[in-house]
């Protein structure tokens, strides 16, 4: 798929991987609806893309809030015409500093699930319908190593990402053959604000830069040969020839 | 007919009355079969084409105050400035909410709980008057967490010659900021037959895309993806138009007489191809809802009878004298005799049959209005006999 001219919605686009992906896709000519809670940071990302001649709309909203789903999808459809690619990138880490499950408040787990699982489900539900009518569309789920491996103190986040992976696989199975595709990506450990919040003592030199991972993610989005329902690891990704 | 007061939890439970004008005419049989929405699997056949209206429904009801502090309800009618001169044509501006300008109808004190015709007239407002709208959440009408919302402001650009209640309104915000403010300030348009305040997701079809409709394209509310994907597997094609479904009532008899106002629509190139393919294969084109039918027929009428891809506006009123160019049948809600929607259906079946169908459905407990039951007006094919046999077996 040539991303040029296509409508892409990215959640969590005000910083880290989401902001980097927005920059990469904008350079490739994608038309962007960017979603995040932080109005100022999001406005800066969208403003930089527009200043460089790209198209980016800043939709200030909370992915975890039920009554903000149609405001997000309605604004994106009105501004872009069609949302052809949806990237679920927004994540909530849970309690910081990371806590044992035994010390995690129920409300903290609920918030993590709302942002990382239920929000993406609602957004996909609202955007997959028009994609199914057009028989074309792509939904990308940004996952984590914590969805597969078990790390103490990553329980809320890991459980949410495991659920997100399974949601992605089930969407793919149910809508296989309709032209609407799904895949998940483990971006690996990146030098982001979220990583710093989770592991403040990490050696930042050992971490991938979000810009590098964003380039790989953009290649994946453009690659129609990725099997529906696949879960990819950015670290193992090599650019298609 | 009794109205449905609330959205159905399970769209599959929607009842479907098949009205078969050909059977009625040729054999003098009644041509009415009582079933469920899922019977579309039998009533439609390979090669047929279902055309839906993919417009999402806007939160088009905004509560505001005038400069003098008088409360006023504004219901958006359609984006663009048009119609101010009373020419019946909607202006089509950019995608971005008509550059921030919309046609809108004004309502006086009260809200949807009163019948629109019982509400007092709105304050008389002239061009230049500024309105301020508060966020719906701040009024405690939503379940959502209280969010700080900036007040949305708009200026009346002009008043329509047809009615002082119909104005052109230009919002101060633009782009994503305008959409955010509209979604915060607005609620779905609803009427007195509904039981409680509606949430925005309750007025969306399963395939809602661009937010063009100010009332739900409600015939599509009965369609689940389970059913649509099953129809596709059976060889029924599904295509889309986008039609900016307008208000069905303003409470002002003079203005209501002009409804539906000219509404904008778009027919994608893929839909033109799908209609041609259905024709080639001997399939039938079935519009889901009166808005999809108006977009298709209005577009053909604008192009000498040929369906042409593109955007436009149509003020077309279908009726008994109307010769259809594109649409063979229609899936629609139950409409009461005397309404404009009922008159529209006379383009698909004779009035006598429609009256009979209405009485038949009312007697069997069908529900009317936007969350009610459905009716398919489509000439019979052999497949329907199986359904009829099944119905008679069940009765025996």
Interface residues (C-beta under 8 A of the other chain):
Chain A: X33 X57 X58 X59 X60 X61 X65 X66 X67 X68 X69 X70 X71 X73 X74 X75 X77 X78 X79 X81 X82 X126 X129 X130 X132 X133 X134 X178
Chain B: X52 X54 X56 X58 X95 X96 X97 X142 X143 X144 X145 X175 X176 X179 X180 X183 X184 X199 X200 X201 X204 X205 X206 X207 X208 X209 X210 X211 X225 X228 X229 X238 X239 X240 X270
